[in-house]
Amino acid sequence: MSQSYTEFLFSYGTLQLEAVQMATFGRRLAGTSDALEGFELVSLRIEDPAVVALSGKPVHTMAKFTGRASDVIPGKVFAVTPEEIQNADKYEVPAVKRVMAILQSGKRAWVYVDARYSPSAS
């Protein structure tokens, strides 16, 4: 059965860590550099002990929507399957929301952002 990598996932944080990728996707992801415009990084305390244990970090950086083109978050974009997106949803904590964004490269990708400051659906 061949995998169909039809989705793009942008990561600027713990989803770039090999341990997190192996536990979440069952494989190491090969990403390309890209950037997310209109967001800035804020700190988010993680309450889920399993997520803290896996990432090794009790505080993660989270993308906060600002709408300012001057705010840019560098990261990596990964080609993933729809099933892997669901696995990433399970890894992420409730304070996070998955949204579709256009990256600097023009690629459309899913990105996890601070749910308190997510962009409004257009």
Secondary structure, 3 states (H helix, E strand, C coil): CCCCCCEEEEECCHHHCHHHHHHHHCCCCCEEEEEEECEEEEEEECCCHHHHHHHCCCEEEEEEECCCCCCEEEEEEEEECHHHHHHHHHHCCCCEEEEEEECCCCCEEEEEEEHHHCCCCC
